[in-house]
Amino acid sequence: MRLPRSITFRASVAVACLTAVLLVGVTVLLISVLVTIGDPDKSPEGSKYAARILRDAVDRDADGRLILKASKALAALEADRPFFWYVVRAGDEAVSGGPAQPPAGAWLQGWAGRIDHAQFEYVVGERRLLGYAASEETRAGPVMIELGGVTFSLVEELLFGFGHNTPLIVAYGVFLLLVMIAAVWAIPRLIARPVHAMAGAAEAIDGLPAGRRLPAAQAPAELRPLAGAFNRALERIDAAAQAQRTFLSNAAHELRTPLTRMRMRLERVRDVGLRAELIADVQRLSGIVATLLHLARLSGQPLARARVDLVALARMVVAEQAPAALAADTELALEAPRPVIVTGSEMALRLALTNLVENAVRHGGRLVTVSVAPGEIAVTDRGAGVPEALRAEVMKPFARAGAGAGAGLGLAIVAQVMALHGGTVTIGEAEGGGARVSLLFPKEASVP
């Protein structure tokens, strides 16, 4: 199974596994040191294990004599350890085995049943060895078990020690589990928190010239190269966009003067019909130039924000567009029950609403209604509407829903104005037919 492509997940799993390995290694090392302090043969764990095997084998035969039943565990112990010896005593009875037994355990006489377990030294040749004695309850009654010559490897000693210390093993397992959970829980947060902070800073970038940048100085050392590269990329984009805006603004300014002169000279054309057509074309070109200037101004500088009454703004735009609506034989209505205050740029919002009303008067049939509600301005017409497949497309510059006058820049300006205010533009179908274009403001822009 492949791990998720997540740095935090992989790092937390790696740290948790490494922590677990280190803890297990340190624990084994400590236990091995404790087990083998002084002399490896002095550890009692193997002798205790041998005593338990002997205890389970003790029994009596049909005549009541003390015996040791054959068992696989006892046979394996005798086969693997050639110096292993044992004596099992019950009163005057004794059962023994093994090659090299010490002199009879006279020091244990009279202590059977009175001691739990003990270690003792005995001599074989010139070697001083360690023996083990324990009192055990068996099927044959209480017995005293003496044994020696039991030598276990370190791994076996550790396994015996762990196997008979269940509470310690449970506590150690719980501790190890808690350490791994802490690693899995803490590492992602330590790594993800600065990444999320950097992502939040990137989300706040507004795209304006000399706008926000990623806080490279406050970023962790690992993210500083990325933040610096991102900021430098933004500076290059700003420079290119500024050059484009400058060109657009200069071109529009340069075109206004010759268009004005052309308009004045067209008045000399004697053919009335031709003159009207040419004047309409010049006016259309003038409108495109003015719109290009508006686009350059909107995208070239931050908006000056203030409290704006949308009702007063709508009333002003409706009054300005009333003559054009009257000339187009269109009824222009306003629905605004009470003042609605937002924070924004009055100039930009006025431009956006003017474009909507102009479009609606041009294409909207007999009735155009401007309605204001908390956080929303809507312009509704009774025209042909905008097909659903084209609603996203008409928000782009020079895109139009159908034939007719206009350069296709009006809705693009509206969309840009609302983006600068953190809002959105939606195009829907009006009740009874037609289009309904709504300017939706974010909650934080609304002023109670």
DRENVO-816583 format. One record per residue (C-alpha): residue number from 1; chain; residue in one letter; x, y, z. Coordinates in Angstrom, 2 decimals. Layout:
% DRENVO-816583
    i  ch  aa     east    north       up
  NUM   A   A        X        Y        Z
...
***
This chain:
% DRENVO-816583
    i  ch  aa     east    north       up
    1   A   M     0.00     0.00     0.00
    2   A   R     1.39     3.41    -0.98
    3   A   L     1.56     6.14     1.65
    4   A   P    -0.43     9.34     0.98
    5   A   R     1.55    12.09    -0.73
    6   A   S     1.67    14.11     2.48
    7   A   I     4.86    15.41     4.06
    8   A   T     3.27    15.63     7.50
    9   A   F     1.89    12.08     7.35
   10   A   R     5.18    10.57     6.22
   11   A   A     7.17    12.60     8.75
   12   A   S     4.87    11.68    11.64
   13   A   V     4.93     7.97    10.76
   14   A   A     8.72     8.04    10.42
   15   A   V     9.16     9.82    13.77
   16   A   A     6.70     7.47    15.49
   17   A   C     8.46     4.36    14.15
   18   A   L    11.89     5.75    15.00
   19   A   T    10.72     6.63    18.51
   20   A   A     9.31     3.15    19.00
   21   A   V    12.53     1.50    17.79
   22   A   L    14.65     3.71    20.03
   23   A   L    12.47     3.04    23.08
   24   A   V    12.52    -0.71    22.50
   25   A   G    16.27    -0.65    21.94
   26   A   V    16.96     1.40    25.06
   27   A   T    14.67    -0.80    27.12
   28   A   V    16.33    -4.00    25.93
   29   A   L    19.74    -2.49    26.60
   30   A   L    18.82    -1.48    30.12
   31   A   I    17.32    -4.86    30.92
   32   A   S    20.33    -6.65    29.48
   33   A   V    22.61    -4.53    31.62
   34   A   L    20.54    -5.26    34.71
   35   A   V    20.39    -8.95    33.89
   36   A   T    24.10    -9.33    33.29
   37   A   I    25.51    -7.13    36.07
   38   A   G    28.56    -8.90    37.48
   39   A   D    28.22   -12.36    35.93
   40   A   P    25.82   -13.48    33.19
   41   A   D    25.37   -16.80    35.00
   42   A   K    23.90   -15.05    38.07
   43   A   S    20.57   -14.23    36.51
   44   A   P    17.77   -16.25    38.25
   45   A   E    15.26   -16.06    35.38
   46   A   G    16.45   -19.22    33.63
   47   A   S    16.63   -21.11    36.95
   48   A   K    13.07   -20.03    37.78
   49   A   Y    11.94   -21.30    34.39
   50   A   A    13.66   -24.67    35.01
   51   A   A    12.08   -24.86    38.49
   52   A   R     8.61   -24.38    36.99
   53   A   I     9.24   -27.19    34.49
   54   A   L    10.29   -29.50    37.32
   55   A   R     7.31   -28.43    39.45
   56   A   D     4.87   -29.33    36.66
   57   A   A     6.54   -32.74    36.24
   58   A   V     6.42   -33.76    39.95
   59   A   D     3.88   -36.49    40.73
   60   A   R     3.51   -39.83    42.55
   61   A   D     3.23   -43.28    41.08
   62   A   A     0.66   -45.92    41.91
   63   A   D     2.67   -46.96    45.00
   64   A   G     2.84   -43.36    46.25
   65   A   R     6.52   -42.89    45.49
   66   A   L     7.79   -39.47    44.39
   67   A   I     8.48   -39.37    40.63
   68   A   L     9.05   -36.94    37.76
   69   A   K     6.78   -37.44    34.77
   70   A   A     8.40   -37.23    31.38
   71   A   S     7.63   -33.99    29.53
   72   A   K     8.84   -32.37    26.32
   73   A   A     9.93   -29.23    28.16
   74   A   L    12.06   -31.21    30.67
   75   A   A    13.55   -33.38    27.91
   76   A   A    14.46   -30.28    25.88
   77   A   L    16.02   -28.64    28.94
   78   A   E    18.18   -31.69    29.65
   79   A   A    19.16   -32.12    26.01
   80   A   D    20.15   -28.48    25.42
   81   A   R    22.06   -27.99    28.70
   82   A   P    24.43   -30.89    29.47
   83   A   F    25.47   -29.49    32.87
   84   A   F    21.92   -29.13    34.13
   85   A   W    21.22   -31.00    37.37
   86   A   Y    18.30   -31.07    39.79
   87   A   V    17.11   -32.61    43.07
   88   A   V    13.45   -32.66    44.05
   89   A   R    12.94   -33.39    47.79
   90   A   A     9.76   -34.23    49.66
   91   A   G    10.64   -35.07    53.22
   92   A   D    13.03   -38.06    53.10
   93   A   E    12.24   -38.76    49.44
   94   A   A    14.28   -37.32    46.60
   95   A   V    14.35   -37.54    42.83
   96   A   S    17.43   -36.27    41.05
   97   A   G    19.02   -36.05    37.62
   98   A   G    21.94   -34.50    35.82
   99   A   P    25.68   -35.18    35.69
  100   A   A    27.32   -32.97    38.31
  101   A   Q    25.39   -32.51    41.52
  102   A   P    26.93   -30.72    44.50
  103   A   P    27.13   -32.41    47.87
  104   A   A    23.69   -32.96    49.38
  105   A   G    22.10   -29.65    50.17
  106   A   A    22.68   -29.97    53.89
  107   A   W    22.23   -26.26    54.29
  108   A   L    18.65   -26.67    53.05
  109   A   Q    17.73   -29.45    55.48
  110   A   G    14.84   -28.33    57.64
  111   A   W    14.02   -25.33    55.39
  112   A   A    11.70   -27.15    53.00
  113   A   G     8.40   -25.30    52.89
  114   A   R     9.83   -22.42    54.95
  115   A   I    11.53   -20.50    52.13
  116   A   D    10.09   -19.27    48.87
  117   A   H    13.23   -19.30    46.76
  118   A   A    16.93   -18.69    47.21
  119   A   Q    20.24   -18.78    45.37
  120   A   F    23.30   -20.55    46.67
  121   A   E    26.86   -21.15    45.55
  122   A   Y    28.50   -24.55    45.11
  123   A   V    31.93   -25.69    43.95
  124   A   V    32.67   -28.08    41.10
  125   A   G    36.41   -28.58    40.75
  126   A   E    37.86   -25.11    40.91
  127   A   R    34.71   -23.32    39.73
  128   A   R    32.24   -21.61    42.00
  129   A   L    28.80   -21.93    40.42
  130   A   L    25.37   -20.64    41.28
  131   A   G    22.50   -22.90    42.24
  132   A   Y    18.83   -22.20    42.83
  133   A   A    16.33   -23.58    45.35
  134   A   A    12.60   -23.03    45.62
  135   A   S     9.65   -24.35    47.59
  136   A   E     6.80   -25.37    45.30
  137   A   E     3.32   -26.81    45.68
  138   A   T     2.86   -29.77    43.34
  139   A   R     0.49   -32.66    42.72
  140   A   A     2.70   -34.67    45.09
  141   A   G     2.47   -32.03    47.81
  142   A   P     5.03   -29.44    48.89
  143   A   V     8.54   -30.10    47.63
  144   A   M    11.93   -28.40    47.67
  145   A   I    13.54   -28.10    44.23
  146   A   E    17.29   -27.60    43.94
  147   A   L    18.97   -27.15    40.58
  148   A   G    22.02   -25.75    38.89
  149   A   G    23.97   -25.71    35.65
  150   A   V    21.25   -23.72    33.95
  151   A   T    22.80   -21.21    31.55
  152   A   F    20.52   -19.24    29.23
  153   A   S    21.35   -16.81    26.45
  154   A   L    20.63   -13.13    26.90
  155   A   V    17.66   -13.33    24.51
  156   A   E    16.17   -16.22    26.50
  157   A   E    16.72   -14.39    29.77
  158   A   L    14.93   -11.31    28.37
  159   A   L    12.03   -13.41    27.10
  160   A   F    11.69   -15.14    30.47
  161   A   G    11.83   -11.83    32.25
  162   A   F     9.20   -10.26    30.02
  163   A   G     6.97   -13.29    30.06
  164   A   H     6.57   -13.21    33.82
  165   A   N     6.18    -9.47    34.29
  166   A   T     2.84    -8.89    32.59
  167   A   P     1.95    -5.63    34.40
  168   A   L     5.33    -4.18    33.38
  169   A   I     4.81    -5.25    29.77
  170   A   V     1.28    -3.76    29.68
  171   A   A     2.49    -0.49    31.18
  172   A   Y     5.38    -0.36    28.74
  173   A   G     3.06    -1.08    25.78
  174   A   V     0.65     1.66    26.85
  175   A   F     3.55     4.11    27.22
  176   A   L     4.89     3.17    23.79
  177   A   L     1.43     3.58    22.24
  178   A   L     1.01     7.00    23.83
  179   A   V     4.40     8.11    22.52
  180   A   M     3.51     6.99    19.00
  181   A   I     0.10     8.71    19.14
  182   A   A     1.75    11.89    20.40
  183   A   A     4.22    11.76    17.52
  184   A   V     1.49    11.16    14.93
  185   A   W    -0.66    13.95    16.45
  186   A   A     2.01    16.55    17.11
  187   A   I     4.28    16.28    14.08
  188   A   P     1.57    17.09    11.49
  189   A   R     0.59    20.19    13.44
  190   A   L     4.17    21.35    13.83
  191   A   I     4.75    20.97    10.10
  192   A   A     1.31    21.92     8.76
  193   A   R     0.76    25.08    10.86
  194   A   P     3.35    27.24     9.05
  195   A   V     2.27    25.80     5.70
  196   A   H    -1.36    26.71     6.41
  197   A   A    -0.29    30.18     7.56
  198   A   M     1.61    30.65     4.31
  199   A   A    -1.41    29.43     2.31
  200   A   G    -3.63    31.93     4.16
  201   A   A    -1.22    34.73     3.31
  202   A   A    -1.29    33.63    -0.35
  203   A   E    -5.11    33.68    -0.32
  204   A   A    -5.02    37.30     0.91
  205   A   I    -2.98    38.49    -2.08
  206   A   D    -5.28    40.87    -3.96
  207   A   G    -3.44    41.15    -7.26
  208   A   L    -3.06    44.92    -7.05
  209   A   P     0.26    46.60    -7.86
  210   A   A     2.59    46.61    -4.85
  211   A   G    -0.02    44.54    -3.05
  212   A   R     0.38    41.92    -0.35
  213   A   R     3.25    39.48    -0.39
  214   A   L     4.06    36.28     1.45
  215   A   P     5.70    36.97     4.84
  216   A   A     9.05    35.41     3.96
  217   A   A    10.78    36.85     7.04
  218   A   Q     8.31    35.12     9.41
  219   A   A     8.30    31.84     7.47
  220   A   P    10.22    28.76     8.69
  221   A   A    13.66    28.32     7.16
  222   A   E    12.41    25.49     4.91
  223   A   L     9.68    27.69     3.40
  224   A   R    11.67    30.90     2.96
  225   A   P    13.12    29.97    -0.47
  226   A   L     9.61    29.12    -1.71
  227   A   A     8.13    32.34    -0.27
  228   A   G    10.95    34.42    -1.74
  229   A   A    10.58    32.84    -5.19
  230   A   F     6.81    33.36    -5.06
  231   A   N     7.22    37.03    -4.12
  232   A   R     9.73    37.59    -6.91
  233   A   A     7.31    35.97    -9.36
  234   A   L     4.58    38.35    -8.17
  235   A   E     6.90    41.30    -8.72
  236   A   R     7.55    40.18   -12.30
  237   A   I     3.83    39.73   -12.88
  238   A   D     3.16    43.19   -11.42
  239   A   A     5.75    44.72   -13.71
  240   A   A     4.23    43.05   -16.79
  241   A   A     0.69    43.99   -15.76
  242   A   Q     1.73    47.57   -15.05
  243   A   A     3.30    47.82   -18.49
  244   A   Q     0.08    46.51   -20.03
  245   A   R    -2.07    48.94   -18.05
  246   A   T     0.19    51.84   -18.98
  247   A   F    -0.04    50.93   -22.65
  248   A   L    -3.81    50.58   -22.43
  249   A   S    -4.24    53.92   -20.69
  250   A   N    -1.90    55.75   -23.04
  251   A   A    -3.56    54.26   -26.11
  252   A   A    -7.01    55.24   -24.86
  253   A   H    -5.86    58.79   -24.10
  254   A   E    -4.26    59.11   -27.51
  255   A   L    -7.43    57.93   -29.24
  256   A   R    -9.77    60.38   -27.49
  257   A   T    -8.42    63.48   -29.23
  258   A   P    -8.64    62.24   -32.85
  259   A   L   -12.09    60.77   -32.15
  260   A   T   -13.27    64.14   -30.86
  261   A   R   -11.92    65.87   -33.95
  262   A   M   -13.52    63.25   -36.19
  263   A   R   -16.86    63.81   -34.48
  264   A   M   -16.67    67.55   -35.13
  265   A   R   -15.72    67.09   -38.78
  266   A   L   -18.55    64.64   -39.39
  267   A   E   -20.97    67.48   -38.83
  268   A   R   -19.84    68.81   -42.24
  269   A   V   -21.07    65.71   -44.07
  270   A   R   -24.11    66.78   -46.07
  271   A   D   -25.68    63.33   -46.48
  272   A   V   -27.86    63.09   -43.38
  273   A   G   -28.10    59.31   -43.37
  274   A   L   -24.39    58.77   -43.87
  275   A   R   -23.61    61.40   -41.25
  276   A   A   -25.81    59.65   -38.67
  277   A   E   -24.17    56.30   -39.36
  278   A   L   -20.67    57.72   -39.08
  279   A   I   -21.50    59.61   -35.89
  280   A   A   -22.91    56.38   -34.36
  281   A   D   -19.69    54.56   -35.23
  282   A   V   -17.57    57.31   -33.66
  283   A   Q   -19.71    57.30   -30.55
  284   A   R   -19.25    53.54   -30.31
  285   A   L   -15.48    53.95   -30.62
  286   A   S   -15.56    56.68   -27.98
  287   A   G   -17.48    54.39   -25.68
  288   A   I   -14.90    51.63   -26.16
  289   A   V   -12.08    54.06   -25.41
  290   A   A   -13.84    55.29   -22.26
  291   A   T   -14.42    51.71   -21.15
  292   A   L   -10.76    50.82   -21.70
  293   A   L    -9.79    53.78   -19.54
  294   A   H   -12.14    52.59   -16.81
  295   A   L   -10.62    49.10   -16.95
  296   A   A    -7.11    50.52   -16.69
  297   A   R    -8.04    52.66   -13.70
  298   A   L    -9.82    49.84   -11.88
  299   A   S    -6.96    47.38   -12.28
  300   A   G    -4.19    49.89   -11.76
  301   A   Q    -4.74    51.11    -8.21
  302   A   P    -6.40    50.13    -4.92
  303   A   L    -9.94    51.32    -4.39
  304   A   A   -10.65    54.15    -1.96
  305   A   R   -13.26    52.57     0.29
  306   A   A   -15.97    54.38     2.23
  307   A   R   -19.57    53.93     3.35
  308   A   V   -21.81    53.71     0.29
  309   A   D   -25.62    53.82     0.36
  310   A   L   -26.67    51.44    -2.39
  311   A   V   -30.17    52.91    -2.49
  312   A   A   -28.88    56.45    -3.08
  313   A   L   -26.43    55.09    -5.65
  314   A   A   -29.19    53.23    -7.51
  315   A   R   -31.44    56.28    -7.46
  316   A   M   -28.64    58.39    -8.98
  317   A   V   -27.92    55.88   -11.77
  318   A   V   -31.61    55.45   -12.60
  319   A   A   -32.01    59.22   -12.86
  320   A   E   -28.98    59.45   -15.18
  321   A   Q   -30.22    56.67   -17.43
  322   A   A   -33.84    57.84   -17.56
  323   A   P   -33.41    59.90   -20.79
  324   A   A   -31.81    56.95   -22.59
  325   A   A   -34.57    54.65   -21.36
  326   A   L   -37.23    57.14   -22.49
  327   A   A   -35.60    57.35   -25.92
  328   A   A   -35.62    53.54   -26.14
  329   A   D   -39.28    53.42   -25.07
  330   A   T   -38.29    51.47   -21.95
  331   A   E   -39.81    51.91   -18.51
  332   A   L   -37.13    52.23   -15.81
  333   A   A   -38.21    51.39   -12.24
  334   A   L   -36.49    51.39    -8.83
  335   A   E   -37.37    49.16    -5.88
  336   A   A   -35.53    50.22    -2.72
  337   A   P   -37.52    50.00     0.51
  338   A   R   -34.84    51.30     2.87
  339   A   P   -31.17    52.43     2.88
  340   A   V   -28.58    49.67     2.44
  341   A   I   -25.01    50.57     3.47
  342   A   V   -21.86    48.76     2.32
  343   A   T   -18.15    49.52     2.43
  344   A   G   -16.66    50.08    -1.00
  345   A   S   -15.78    52.50    -3.78
  346   A   E   -18.73    54.64    -4.83
  347   A   M   -17.07    55.50    -8.16
  348   A   A   -16.46    51.86    -9.06
  349   A   L   -19.91    50.67    -7.94
  350   A   R   -21.56    53.49    -9.85
  351   A   L   -19.65    52.46   -12.98
  352   A   A   -20.72    48.83   -12.56
  353   A   L   -24.40    49.63   -12.01
  354   A   T   -24.39    52.10   -14.93
  355   A   N   -23.08    49.37   -17.24
  356   A   L   -25.78    46.96   -16.07
  357   A   V   -28.58    49.47   -16.58
  358   A   E   -27.25    50.49   -20.00
  359   A   N   -27.12    46.84   -21.11
  360   A   A   -30.61    46.20   -19.78
  361   A   V   -32.05    49.29   -21.53
  362   A   R   -30.31    48.29   -24.75
  363   A   H   -31.47    44.64   -24.71
  364   A   G   -34.18    44.46   -22.04
  365   A   G   -37.46    45.15   -23.71
  366   A   R   -40.19    47.33   -22.23
  367   A   L   -39.33    47.20   -18.51
  368   A   V   -36.07    47.40   -16.56
  369   A   T   -36.17    47.22   -12.75
  370   A   V   -33.35    48.07   -10.35
  371   A   S   -33.93    46.52    -6.91
  372   A   V   -31.82    46.92    -3.77
  373   A   A   -31.77    44.50    -0.84
  374   A   P   -29.29    43.95     2.01
  375   A   G   -26.02    42.91     0.40
  376   A   E   -27.43    42.90    -3.15
  377   A   I   -28.29    45.06    -6.16
  378   A   A   -30.22    43.38    -8.97
  379   A   V   -31.11    44.61   -12.45
  380   A   T   -34.02    42.75   -14.06
  381   A   D   -35.25    43.15   -17.64
  382   A   R   -37.88    41.61   -19.85
  383   A   G   -35.65    40.91   -22.82
  384   A   A   -34.50    37.67   -24.38
  385   A   G   -32.26    36.81   -21.41
  386   A   V   -28.83    35.19   -21.46
  387   A   P   -28.56    31.48   -22.34
  388   A   E   -27.19    29.46   -19.46
  389   A   A   -24.30    28.18   -21.56
  390   A   L   -23.12    31.76   -22.20
  391   A   R   -23.50    33.21   -18.70
  392   A   A   -19.90    32.60   -17.69
  393   A   E   -18.56    33.59   -21.11
  394   A   V   -20.21    37.04   -21.20
  395   A   M   -18.20    38.04   -18.11
  396   A   K   -15.06    38.05   -20.24
  397   A   P   -13.90    41.14   -22.15
  398   A   F   -15.28    41.55   -25.70
  399   A   A   -17.73    38.65   -25.25
  400   A   R   -21.38    39.27   -26.11
  401   A   A   -24.50    37.16   -25.75
  402   A   G   -25.84    38.22   -29.14
  403   A   A   -25.67    40.72   -31.94
  404   A   G   -26.11    44.39   -31.29
  405   A   A   -24.33    47.51   -30.19
  406   A   G   -21.65    47.45   -27.57
  407   A   A   -18.13    46.16   -27.36
  408   A   G   -18.77    43.40   -24.85
  409   A   L   -16.87    45.15   -22.07
  410   A   G   -19.73    46.17   -19.77
  411   A   L   -20.13    42.90   -17.87
  412   A   A   -16.35    42.45   -17.75
  413   A   I   -16.11    45.77   -15.89
  414   A   V   -18.96    44.75   -13.59
  415   A   A   -17.22    41.45   -12.77
  416   A   Q   -13.92    43.25   -12.08
  417   A   V   -15.58    45.80    -9.80
  418   A   M   -17.27    43.06    -7.75
  419   A   A   -14.02    41.06    -7.56
  420   A   L   -12.30    44.14    -6.10
  421   A   H   -15.08    44.30    -3.49
  422   A   G   -14.81    40.58    -2.68
  423   A   G   -18.26    39.98    -4.16
  424   A   T   -19.69    38.11    -7.13
  425   A   V   -21.90    38.66   -10.17
  426   A   T   -24.64    36.18   -10.98
  427   A   I   -26.80    35.99   -14.09
  428   A   G   -30.12    34.24   -13.80
  429   A   E   -33.54    34.12   -15.37
  430   A   A   -36.14    36.65   -14.28
  431   A   E   -39.66    35.65   -13.37
  432   A   G   -41.82    36.02   -16.47
  433   A   G   -38.80    35.91   -18.78
  434   A   G   -35.75    38.06   -19.25
  435   A   A   -32.47    38.29   -17.38
  436   A   R   -31.70    39.07   -13.76
  437   A   V   -28.13    40.21   -13.03
  438   A   S   -27.29    40.44    -9.33
  439   A   L   -24.34    42.10    -7.59
  440   A   L   -23.75    40.16    -4.37
  441   A   F   -21.61    41.74    -1.63
  442   A   P   -19.79    39.69     1.04
  443   A   K   -21.06    39.85     4.63
  444   A   E   -18.02    41.77     5.81
  445   A   A   -18.82    44.56     3.30
  446   A   S   -22.29    45.12     4.74
  447   A   V   -22.62    47.85     7.38
  448   A   P   -25.50    47.51     9.86
***
